[in-house]
Amino acid sequence: MKKYVDFGCIVCSHKALLWTIAAILFAFLLIGLSIIVSKSLPNKKDHLLPPDDYSKALHTALRFFNAQKSGRLPKDNNVSWRGDYGLSDGNVKGGLVGGYYDAGDNSKLHFPLAFSMTMLSWSVIEYSTKYKAIDEYDHVKELIKWGTDYLLLTFNSSATTIDQIYSQVGGAQNLTQNSGDVKCWQRLEDVQYERPVQVTTQGPGLAAEMAATLAAASIVFHDNMEYSKTLLEGATALYNFANDKGKCRSYSLNNSNIARHYNSTGYWDEIIWSAAWMFYASGNISYLERATEDTVATHANAFSRITDLRVLSWDNKLPTAELLLTRLRIFLGSGYPYESLLRRYHNEAVRNMCSYLRQFNVFNWTKGGLILLNHGRPQSLQYVANAAFLASLFADYMNATGVPGWYCGPYFISSDKLRFFASSQVNYILGANPMNMSYLVGYGDKFPKYVYHHGASIRRPSGNTKNEKVYTCHGGWAWFDSAKPNPNEITGAMVGGPYKSDKFEDDRKDRSHTEPTLAGNAGTSCCIGLINHQWWDWY
């Protein structure tokens, strides 16, 4: 006999009532769970915001990479004074055509080049919506691919085991050597002198950084399965090279051609950095095991609390490795046996953030408000930009998990305070400084006009007449010595920066302060558009 329930206006069977209540509960749980999950994920902003000043600065900063391209340039490169060059680089199979020139001269230096591409990839992975919002997504991916295509030429990327890496094209042993990159001041397109290629059969730091680059880029190009697979396979070969105990000497050791430019002072930081990226790219737990080995952390001085190791640079990846592994702990949670060391990396990432805050007096600051992460030595801004990027990321990680801040000793620090640090440093770079000078060429009303850069300082022949002068190796020095501003604007270049007194001399002869670098611009591009508006995408 069926049982019925009377609701006054409605009469239904007892069984139907139970089914109705069950359906309502199921719908509530389903909707409620989806709301809880969505609330637990980072706050994505799907709408496209109008361009702001930081977005304009990011547009500008990315153009520097176009000006630094080597090889046969694409038709839409949009740098009118640049042309094809380096088409015969590298007397090796396939050649070493392509890539980027490092700074104001004519050398391609693969260690900082790889670091620059890793940084750009990380920013795209985290904030692709931002790049899409300002119509730079395709452009920045093209810039990364220009770099990774070249890096794939620097070793046998089709092999599973490699025994050498081409580490540099051009360069010189010292400032007095009879080398073209030192004795000549010429446009790239006019250079005829020999550009030597450096090769290494050692070099875990170089190989590990390149592995990190290709692994990170394989995530960026996940929508191109074939290319992503090629990148990850190349990264695997490089990673294995880096971890070969028979190849543990620095790539720059006893090689003054390299050491003069980018001397690698250690490699265990790159081992951790590359292992973390390999884990993210492949999901292979062996890479996480490597990144969380006690002996690796000890060799890297990860918990030594050495102040200089809190400063991210092309030579020190420890702060980025610690933050990348902190991200893993916060969002993925790997548990035993990795949790113990991941927690220690997380603690170090927190200490890094604390050290950037002026109230704790870890680093000196200029009167104008610039943190002196490299002790007031030249090229200060690249370290500042890197720190601003890390600070922005860390603040976003806190925001994504609903954590309003953290403790620096007994002091509670809000994420807003870290964001203020990051924005204040970026604003300094963009003109909020005692000189009222934007250190990003082409941005703002006042920026450097005498940048130390071969190509930017020499007028390009128009091609209208056959008798136009092409400046020789020595003839180009007249342009270097000229009191006139550079005839070509190298848009997007962030120069080395001011003195520790906040003063700046716009003088191309002051190389230490007016020369831009690839690594410096990578950090700047990563951080500059992330201030004020954050987007979130790695989910």
N, C-alpha and C positions, 0 to 999 in steps of 0.2 A: 504494500500500500504506500503510495507516494505521499510525502509530507509537503505542506505548503506554508509559506510565510506571508502574512497579510501586512502590507505597508500602507494600508488605507486606500490609496488610489490604485496601487499596483499589487497584484497577487502573483507570486512566482513559486516554483517548486523549491524545496530545500536544496536539492542538488544543483539547480541552476544558480541559486544564491552563492553556494560555495565556489562554483566556477567563476562567477562574476567577481567575487572578492579576490580570488586567486589571480585573475587577470589584472585587476587593478593594482595589486601588490607587485606583480611581475613588472607591469609598466612603470610603476614608481621606482622600483629598484633599477630598472634599465636606464630610465632617464636620470635618476639620481646618481647612479654610478658614472654615467657619461659626464655629468656636471662636475663630479668630484675629480675625475681624471683630468678634465679640461682645466679645472682650477689648479691642479697640481703641476701642470706643464707651464713652461714660460709663456708670458703674455704676448702672443703674436698680434701684430697690428696688420690687418689685411688691407686696410685702406691706404692709398698712396697720398702721402703728405706733399704739399707744395715745396719746391726747393727752398732751402734756407741758406744762410751764409756758410755753414759747415759743408753743405752739399756742394755749393759752388767751389769751395776750397778743395773738396775731393775731386770734382771734375778737373780742376787745375792740376792737382798733384799727380794724377794718373797720366797726364800728358808727358811727364818727364820720361817715362818708360819708352814712349814712342821715339823720343829724341835719342835714346841710348841704344836703340836696336842696331844690330850688326847683321850683315848679309844682304840678301836681295829684299828690299823693303816692299811691303804691300802698297798698293796704289792709294789706299785710304789712310795712310800713316799720318797725314795731316801735320807734317813738319816740313815746311817748304824749303828750308835750307839744308836738309839732309838728303843724301843720296845713297845708292848701293855702295857697299864696301865690305872687304873681308871675304870676297868670293873664293879666294884660294887659301884661306886659313887652314892650317893643319895638313902636314904631309902624311896623312893617315887614310886608311880606307874609309870612304864616305866623307872625308874632310871634317873640319870643325867650323862649318859655315853656319852663322846664326848667333843666337844668344844676345847678350847685352854687354856694352862697355860699362866698366865699373863706375867711373867718375869723370873727371875732366880731361883725362888723357885717352890713349887708344888701346888700353889693355882689357882683356876679358879674364876675370878672376873668378874661378868657379866656386870657391868656398863661400864668399859673400853673395854671389849670384844665387846659389842654392838656398841660402838662408832667406833671401829676399822673396823668392818664389814660395817658400814654405809659409812665410808670414802672410803673403797675399792670399794663399789658399785658405789659411785658417780664417781670415776675415770673411772670405766668401762663404765658407761652410757655416759660419755663425750668423752672418748677416746678409744673406743673398737677397732678402726682400728689400733691404736698404739700397743695394746696388740696382735692383730692378726698378725701385721707385724713382731713381734719378737717371734711369736709362744708361747705366754704366755696366750692367751685368755682363752683356756680351763682350764689351770692351775689356773688362778686367779678366774674363776667362781667356780671351785672346792673348792678353799679356802673359798670363801664366803659361799658356800652351807654347808661346814663343820661347819661354825659358825652358820648359820641360822637354820640348822637341830637341832643343840644343843639348841639354844634359844627357839625353839618350844617346847622343853621338859621342860622348866623352868616355864611353866604355863599351864593351861588347854586350849590348843590351839584349841580344838574342841568346846569350849563354846563361846557364844556371850558375856557373862558377867563373869568376873573372880573376885576372892576376895583375891588372894595371888600370889606372884611371888617368886621363889627361886632365891636368889640374889648372892650367893657365895658358893663355895665348898672349904674347907680348910681355912687356914689363922690363925691368932692369935690375941689376944687382945693387947699385947704389947711385947716388945723384951725380957722380962724376964719371960714371962709366960711359964709354962711347956707344951708347944705345940710342936707337931712333926715338923711343918713347921719352928719353931724357933730353937729348940734344936738339930734337926737332920740335918746332911749334907749327903744326900744320892741321888743316882740315883732314878728317879721316879719309875723305874721298880722294885726296891728293897724295897720300902716303905711298911711298915706294920702297921704303926700307924693310929689311927682314924682321919678321915678328916671330921669335922663337916659341916653341911649344914645350911646356913642361909636362913630364909624365912621372907618375909615382907608382911604385909597387908596394908602398906602405900607405899609411894614412887612414886610420879608423875614424878620425874626426871628420875628414872630408867625405868619406864614404857614407858615414852614418847620417850626416846632414843631407847628402844627396838622397839617401834612402827615405828620410823624413819628407823631403820635397816631393818625391814621386808618390809616396804613400798618401800624403795629404791631397795631392792633385788627383789621385785616383778616385777620391771621394767627390771632389769638385766635378769631375767628368763622369759621374755615375750614370748619366743619361746616354753616354757613349760607351757601351759595354766593351767594345773591342779595344778602344784606346785606354779605358780604365784598366783593363786586364794587362795591356802592355806596360802601363806605368807600374802596376803592382808587381809584375814579374821582374822589371828592372830594379824596383826597390828591394825585392828579395835578394837578388844577386849582390847588390851593394851592401845590404845589411849583413849578409854572410861574409863578405869581404871585411867589413868593419869589425866583425867579431872573430875573425881568424887570429888566433894567438901568435901566428907567425908574421903578422902584419901590424904590429902594435906600435911602430914608431910614427911620430907626427909627419905629415906630408911636407911640412916646411922645414924639418930638421936638416941642418947642414946644407940648405939650399937658399942662398941669399937672394936668388931671383924671386922666390916666393916670400921668404921671411920679411923682406923689406916692405912688402905690401900688406899681407894678412897672415901674420905668424900665429899658428894655432898653439895655444899654451896648454892644452889638455884635450882629452876626447871622451872622458866618461860621461860628461854632461850630454854630449851628442848621442852616446849609446842609449841613455835613458830616454831622451827626446825621440830618437828614431824608433825604439821599441814601443813606446806609447802610440806613435802614429801607425806603426805596423799593426798593432792590435786593433786600433780603431778601423783601419782599412780592411783587415782580413778576418777579424774575429778569432784568430788563432791564439789560444790561451798561452802558448809558449812565449809569445812576445810580452805578455803581461808578467809572466814569471821572470823574464829577464829584467824588465823594468823595476821589479820589486825585489830583486836580489839584494841582500844586505851588503854583500861585498861590492857590488856595483855602486850602491849609494855611498859606501865608505870611500871608495876610490874617487868618487865625484865630489867629495866633501859636502855632501848634501845637507848634513846636519851640523856642520862646523860653525855656523853662524858668523862666517866671514863676511864683512860688510860688502866688499866688492862683488861677492858672488850673488848679491841681491839685485845686481844691475844687469839687465838683459842687453846683449850685444851680439854681433855676428860671431864672436869668440866664446861667449858664455850663454848657453841655452838652459842652464839650470833653472832660472825662474820660470821659463815657459814650460819646461818639463814638469815642474812641480805643480803649476797651475793646470796643465792638461790632465795630469793624474788626479788632481783635486776634483776636476770636472767629472772624471770617471767615478770617483767615490760618491760625489753628491747625487748624480743622476742615475747611475747604473748599479752601484753598490756591489762589489765583487765578493765580499765576505771572506771567510777563511780560505786559504792562508794568506790572502793579500791585504786584508783589512789593516793589519798592524802597521805595515810600512806605508800604505796609502794614507792612513791617518797622520803619520809623521810628515809625509809630503804636504798634506793639507795644512798642518800646523806651520810648516815652513812658508807656505804660500801666504798664510795669514801674517806671519812676521814680515814678509816682504812688503805687504800692503802697509803695515804699521810703519815700516822704515821710510815710506814715501811721504808720510805726514810730517809737516814742519814742527808740530808740537813736541815730537820725540827727539829732535836734534840728532838724528842719525847721519844725515848729510848736510852739508853747507848749502846755503841759498844766497842768491844775489839780492841786493836791496830792491831790485825790481820785481822779485818774485819767482825767479827761475831756480829750480832745484839743480844742484851741481853734482850729478851722479858720477861724473868722471873727474872729480876733484878740480874742476876749473880748467882742464886741459882743452885743446882745440876739438872741434867736431862735437860740441856738447849737446846739440839739439837732437841728434839721432838717439841718444840714450834717453832723453826726456820723452821723445815721442813713443819709444818702446814702452816706457813705464806708464805713460798715459793709456796706452792700449791695454796693457795688463790690468790696470786699475779699473778701466771700463768693463772689461770682461768679468773681473771678480765681482764687481758691484752687480752686474747683471745676473751672475750665478746666484748671488744672495737673493736678489729680487725674485728669481725664478722659483726658489724654494720657499718664499715667504718669510725669509729671515731678514729682519730690519737692520742687522749689523753684526758686529763681532767684538771681541774683547782684545785690546792691546794691553796686556797686563791687567791691572784693576780697572782700566778705563774702557767704557763702552763706546764704540765708534760706529756711528750710523753709516749706512751705505751712501747717503747723501754727501757726507764729508769726503768720501773717496771720489765721488763723482765731481765734487768741487775741485779737488786736486787735479783730476784729469782735465777738466775743462779749463782751469786756470793756466795749465801748461800749454795746452793747444792754443788758447787765446794769446798767450805770450808769443808763440811762434807766428801767429797770424797778425800781430801788430799791437797787442796790448802790452807794450813794454816801454821803458824810458826813451827809446829811440823812435817810438811810433813807426817802427819798421816791420813790415811783413817779411819774414825770412823765407817765404814761399814765392818764388818768382812768378809774376803774372797775377798775383792775388793782392787786392787792395790798391791804394793810390801810391804807396811808397814801398818799393822793394828793390833788392840789389840789381844794379845795372852793369856791374863789372865782375861778373861771375868768372871764376877760374875754370875755363872750359875751352879747349882747343877750337872745336867746331863753332861754338857760339861767338867766339871773339874775332873770327875772320869772315869777311864778306864772301858769299858764294858768287862765283861768276854767273852772270845772267844767261850766258850762252848766245847773246845777240850778235856778238862780233867774234871773229877768229883771234883777235889780238888781245883779248882780255887776259890779264895777268893771273897765272896760277902760282901761288906762293910756295917756294921751295922750303926745304927743311930749315934752313937758316933765315930765309927771307920772311917767314911768318912771324919771327920775333918782333918785327916792327908793329904788328898788331898787339902783341902781348904788352909792349912798352907804350902803346898809345894811351893818351890821356882821355880819349873819347870812350863813351860807353860801348858795350858790345853791339855790333851791328845786328846780331841775331838774338832774339829773346829765347832763352831755354825755359819755356813755360813749364811750370810745375816743379822745378828744381828747388829743393830745400837746401840752402847753403849750410856750411858748418855751424855758423851762429856767432853770437857775440862773445866778447871777453867776459871774464868773471866779474868785471866792473859794470856789466850791462852795455858797455860801449861797443860800437861796431864800425869798422872802417870798410867802406865799399871799395875795395881795391883788389883787382885780380892778382896782384903780386902777393897778396896775403892769402896764400893757398889754404892754410889751415882753417881759415874762417869763411872763405868765399867759394870753396869747392863743394859741389854736391856729390853724393854717393848713392849707389843703388840701394845699399842696406839702409841708409838714412831715410831715403824716400819711401821704402817699403813700410817701415814703422809709421811714418807720417801718414801715408795713405790708409793704413789700417785703422789708426786712431781718429783721424781728423773728421771723418764723417759719422763717427759713432757717438760723438758728444751731443747731448741734448735730445736726440731721438734714437731709441734702440729698437732694433728688429731682431727677431729670433727665429732660427730656421732648422737647427740640426735635430729635428725630430720627425 
